[in-house]
Amino acid sequence: MAKHPDDGLLLVDKPAGMTSHDAVDRARRALGTRRIGHGGTLDPFATGLLVLLVGRATRLLPYLDGEPKVYDATIAFGAETDTDDLTGTVTATAPAPPRAAVEKAIDSLTGEIEQVPPAYSAKQVGGTRAYAAARRGQALALAAVPIRVARWEVRAWREAECDVTVVCGGGTYIRALARDLGRAAGSAAHLTALRRTASGGFAVRDAVAVDAITPAAVRSPLEAIPRAERVALDAGARARVARGMTIPREGDAGALAAMVDDAGELVAVAEADGDVWQPRVVLVDG
């Protein structure tokens, strides 16, 4: 049996005020399936791209190309909050910094750096979520973690805030970047707006609104792994791959293959193992 028609990639533009979990639930109801996985969440106040995999395509999550991530953000100077964004309570104030100090601080927050996650985050210490402890007034001591910020682009300056685009690796908290930018500039700061515009090769311009999710919005699972080499299967090879069996690997083929049948449908993802392709994720019945 071939894959279900709704198995595939779904790009959603999440609105502000909705959790990522709620957006996934809306997709489940619209598509009539519980089987939906995601390639990264967004805070409720944030908007933008959610990359979802539907049905059997959830098996492709380990191969999902999710970096770099690109965000548009607005950072307000003069106050720091306990959540590092506009939803929190002000914990510190300071005069807004001069532009030159902000630009110097941006340089110090570019490249391979260490970042302490926000107190209100899903990080765990001893099995306790940081946000749960923070809500009880017992904020956890979170360790700094390595992150990569490829670049910042300052798109607009105003009296006490600026609009920036940040290109970064996974695991980066833009809220924490805003907090640290304020501190590094000798001031205080928090995030007032955040929009994810891209994740890997996926862009929000190709996404649908939550209210527009229909089966027609589900894209081919092949689009979830655009960098995998395409390997065409004849009927015999398809039958072997569908049962998880190896097939010959020729020439200087890459390390990862998207194996497609004569109809152009994704049958499996395979990894190179010497002179054979070993199927790792099979999307059809054998």
C-alpha positions in Angstrom: 0.0 0.0 0.0 1.3 3.5 -0.8 1.6 6.3 1.6 -1.6 8.2 2.7 -2.2 11.3 0.6 -1.9 13.5 3.7 1.6 12.2 4.6 4.0 15.0 4.1 5.3 18.5 5.0 3.1 21.3 6.3 4.4 24.8 6.8 2.2 26.9 9.1 2.4 30.7 9.9 1.5 30.8 13.6 -0.2 33.9 14.8 0.5 35.8 18.1 -1.4 34.6 21.1 -1.5 31.0 20.2 0.8 28.3 21.5 2.6 26.0 19.1 0.8 23.1 20.7 -2.5 24.8 19.9 -1.4 25.3 16.3 -0.5 21.6 16.0 -3.9 20.7 17.5 -5.6 22.8 14.9 -3.7 21.0 12.2 -4.6 17.6 13.7 -8.3 18.6 13.6 -8.1 20.0 10.1 -6.3 17.0 8.7 -8.1 14.3 10.7 -5.0 12.8 12.2 -3.2 12.7 15.5 0.2 12.0 13.9 1.9 15.3 13.5 5.4 16.2 14.6 7.2 19.6 14.6 10.6 20.9 13.9 10.7 23.5 16.7 8.2 25.5 18.6 7.6 29.3 19.1 6.6 31.2 22.2 2.9 32.2 22.3 3.6 35.9 21.7 5.8 35.1 18.7 4.6 34.6 15.1 5.9 32.9 12.1 7.1 29.6 10.7 6.2 26.2 12.2 7.6 23.2 10.2 5.3 20.3 10.7 5.4 16.7 9.5 2.2 14.8 9.0 1.4 11.1 9.1 4.2 8.7 8.2 6.4 11.7 7.3 6.9 12.3 11.0 9.5 9.6 10.7 11.6 12.1 8.7 12.1 14.4 11.7 15.7 13.2 12.3 16.5 14.2 8.8 14.7 17.6 8.8 16.9 20.4 7.7 16.2 23.1 10.4 19.2 25.4 10.3 19.9 28.2 10.1 16.9 29.8 11.7 16.1 33.3 10.8 14.1 35.7 13.0 12.9 39.3 12.8 12.8 40.8 16.2 12.2 44.1 18.0 14.3 44.9 21.1 13.3 47.6 23.5 16.0 49.2 25.7 15.6 50.6 29.2 14.0 47.6 31.0 14.7 43.9 31.6 11.9 41.5 32.5 11.8 38.1 34.2 10.7 36.4 31.0 13.1 38.5 28.8 10.1 39.6 26.7 7.1 41.9 26.8 4.9 39.4 28.7 7.0 39.5 31.9 7.4 41.7 34.9 10.1 44.4 34.9 13.0 43.4 37.0 15.6 46.1 36.2 15.7 49.5 34.5 18.5 51.6 33.0 18.9 54.5 30.6 18.7 53.5 26.9 22.2 53.0 25.5 23.8 55.0 22.7 23.7 53.3 19.3 27.5 52.8 19.2 27.3 50.8 22.5 24.6 48.6 20.9 26.6 48.0 17.8 29.7 47.0 19.9 27.5 44.7 21.9 26.1 43.0 18.8 29.7 42.2 17.7 30.3 40.5 21.1 27.2 38.4 20.6 28.1 37.1 17.2 29.7 33.8 16.4 30.2 30.9 18.7 29.1 32.1 22.1 27.7 30.9 25.5 24.1 31.7 26.4 22.2 31.3 29.6 18.6 30.2 28.7 15.7 32.3 30.0 14.4 31.6 33.4 11.0 30.9 31.7 12.1 28.2 29.3 11.6 24.5 28.9 15.1 23.7 30.1 15.3 21.1 32.9 17.4 20.8 36.0 16.9 17.6 38.0 13.7 16.8 36.1 12.1 20.2 36.8 11.2 22.6 34.0 12.7 26.0 34.4 9.4 27.8 33.7 7.6 25.7 36.3 10.2 26.6 39.0 10.1 30.3 37.9 6.3 30.4 38.3 6.7 29.2 41.8 9.2 32.0 42.5 12.1 29.5 42.6 14.0 30.2 39.5 16.6 27.6 38.6 20.3 28.3 38.1 20.6 27.4 34.4 24.0 26.6 33.0 25.2 28.5 29.9 25.1 26.5 26.7 27.0 27.0 23.4 25.1 28.5 20.6 26.0 30.0 17.2 24.8 33.4 16.0 25.8 33.7 12.4 24.9 37.4 12.0 22.7 40.3 13.0 21.2 42.9 10.7 19.9 46.1 12.3 16.9 47.1 10.1 15.7 50.1 11.9 16.6 52.3 14.9 14.2 54.3 17.1 14.6 56.3 20.3 14.8 53.3 22.6 14.4 50.2 20.4 15.6 48.6 17.3 14.4 46.1 14.7 16.9 43.3 13.9 17.1 40.2 11.8 19.1 37.4 13.5 20.4 34.3 11.7 21.4 31.6 14.2 21.6 27.9 14.9 19.1 25.7 16.7 18.8 26.1 20.5 19.2 29.9 20.4 16.8 31.9 22.5 16.2 35.3 20.8 14.7 36.5 24.1 18.0 35.8 25.9 19.9 37.5 23.1 17.8 40.6 23.7 18.5 40.4 27.4 22.2 40.0 26.9 22.4 42.7 24.3 21.0 45.2 26.8 23.5 44.1 29.5 26.4 44.1 27.1 25.5 47.7 26.0 25.5 48.8 29.6 21.7 49.0 29.8 18.7 46.7 30.0 16.6 45.2 27.3 13.8 42.8 26.4 12.1 41.5 23.3 8.8 43.1 22.3 8.2 41.2 19.0 9.5 38.1 17.3 8.8 36.4 14.0 10.5 33.3 12.6 10.9 33.8 8.9 12.9 30.8 7.9 14.2 27.4 9.2 16.7 25.7 7.1 15.4 25.7 3.5 11.8 26.5 4.6 10.4 30.0 4.5 7.3 31.6 6.1 6.3 33.0 2.7 5.4 29.4 1.7 3.4 28.8 4.8 -0.4 28.8 5.3 -2.4 30.5 8.1 -3.7 28.2 10.8 -7.3 28.8 9.5 -6.2 27.8 6.0 -4.9 24.3 6.9 -6.5 21.7 4.6 -5.2 18.5 3.1 -4.3 20.5 0.0 -1.8 22.5 2.1 0.3 19.3 2.8 3.3 19.2 0.6 5.2 16.2 -0.7 7.5 14.6 2.0 10.3 14.9 -0.5 10.3 18.7 0.2 11.2 17.9 3.9 14.6 16.5 2.8 15.7 18.8 -0.1 19.4 18.0 0.3 19.1 14.2 0.0 20.2 12.7 -3.3 17.3 11.4 -5.4 17.6 7.7 -6.3 15.0 6.3 -8.7 13.7 2.8 -8.0 12.4 0.4 -10.5 9.7 -2.1 -9.4 12.2 -4.7 -8.1 14.3 -2.2 -6.2 11.1 -0.6 -4.8 9.9 -3.9 -3.5 13.3 -4.5 -1.7 13.4 -1.1 -0.2 9.8 -1.3 1.0 10.9 -4.3 3.0 13.9 -2.5 4.4 16.4 -4.4 2.3 19.5 -2.9 0.8 20.1 -2.0 -2.9 23.4 -1.3 -4.7 24.9 2.1 -4.4 26.7 3.3 -7.4 29.6 5.7 -8.1 30.3 8.6 -5.8 26.8 9.0 -4.5 26.2 11.0 -1.4 25.6 9.8 2.1 21.9 10.3 2.2 19.3 9.3 -0.4 15.6 10.0 -1.0 14.4 6.9 -2.8 11.5 7.6 -5.2 9.4 5.3 -7.3 8.4 5.7 -10.9 5.5 7.9 -9.8 7.9 10.3 -8.1 6.7 9.4 -4.6 9.1 9.1 -1.7 9.5 5.4 -0.7 12.2 5.7 1.8 15.2 7.5 3.1 18.4 5.5 3.0 22.0 6.0 4.2 25.1 4.9 2.5 26.7 1.8 3.9 29.7 1.0 1.7 28.5 0.0 -1.7 24.9 -0.3 -0.7 22.0 1.9 0.3 20.5 0.9 3.7 16.9 2.1 4.1 16.5 3.8 7.5 13.0 5.3 7.2 10.4 3.5 5.0 7.2 5.4 4.2 5.3 2.7 2.4 4.1 -0.8 3.3 6.3 -3.7 2.2 
